[in-house]
């Protein structure tokens, strides 16, 4: 498979690493544009970016860097070499990693395999649902596979029903520091379904609460038995989780429910979840399957009877960057490690492999990540590392078209569609952590690459685990961080592109 990086770009990037590191550490000695009149201009213009940051007064630490895309020359930096938690900005690097390993046209394939002969509509052997690390697999796709099984002439399966999840290592939760009930930190494995989220719905009736758990989409709503909910009389905790005999057993405080509602919860047993839903869909086609068993290796001699292909990888990544889906990032990141021939034993091992690749291919020598989504706050990425990478990949136009437009706002916080600066970037948000990295085009057409990271890690460390969904003061701090991001972008647009 052809790498997304040409030999010229790769060798040029590695050779220039030492030079770029020195250039990126400080303001340029001479500007690319005559009107800037040297490095001191940026510092004199309103006290420099460091002065702007100091006056804004966001608690914690702020680091940023900006460079001219055409030349690669860094124009301004504050703490540019300081490693900061990138939050979901890390997904931009994951996208590049996946594209390089698998190519933009790659599709993930989920298969139905048979082991044994089919005679008169009877499979005298086992049926296997084999995961192919498709991060977008949903109930609709499994319904298509169930219909395809019937169309292939199968009416009865006399052997076992197995679910293969061994293409990727099993990860119980993306970030162990997150509360159990948060759907953005589900389990990851070689097969997932509905982003490994299960729907919990409740209604208050005359006889008390009625609760259901299902794997719904717009077209289907199959109930599941591998996740169960108990409604109990208590105030706290609102949700509690336990693993009971292969079942995701949840309980919820009745005092928090009201008359009814719906919430998604994370799935901790993705293979059983997919198997549970597929059994229901097969039964709707007249095919009764035994309880699903999880296998980690495919048996020899199994034959494909039906398959489902995902969309193209570049489309998957565009959606990942738009919606910042953590499950997609972790799945494609680990799949990229496998495609590169480095099968990881854990999520952290896969992230370390991506960090090594980033150092070699992009010159990101000081970036050390613990996952592919940015959910783990132990990850570190200096803004100058990211800016240097953004400049390199822009030459081959591999990322900007996948990034989501970042909407500039007016002084009242309203979206300003007429703003002269156009930004395509990846945002990143954790409690008291905010990041933004990507590209901006100034009013005169000048294109800049930038990265802005902010974190109040002391305050973040003091949050109790039970309060991490909505900690006091978190929303306000993050709103202020986003305002600072816009001020820096407007500064750079005014200085370097007008």
Secondary structure, 3 states (H helix, E strand, C coil): CCCCCCHHHHHHHHHCHHHHHHHHHCCCCCCCCHHHCCHHHHHHCCCHHHHHHHHHCCCCEEEEEEEECCCCCEEEEECCCCEECCHHHHHHHHHHHHHHHHCCCCCCEEEEEEEEEEECCEEEEEEEEECCCCCCCCHHHHHHHHHHHHHCCCCEECCCEEEECCCCCCECCCCCCCCCCCCCCCCECCCCCHHHEEEEEEEEECCEEEEEEECCCCCCCCECCCEEEEEECCCCCCEEEEEECCEEEEEEEHHHCCCEEEEEEECCCHHHHHHHHHHHHHHHCCCCCCCEEEECCCCCCCEEEEEEECCCHHHHHHHHHHHCCHHHHHHHHHHHHHHCCCCCCCHHHHHHHHHHHHHHHHCCCCCECCCCCCCCCCCEEEHHHHHHHHHHHHCCCCCHHHCEEECCECCCCCECCCCCCEEEEEEEEECCEEEEEEEEECCCCCEEEEEEEEECHHHHHCCCHHHCCCCCCHHHHHHHHHHHHHHHHHHHHHHHCC
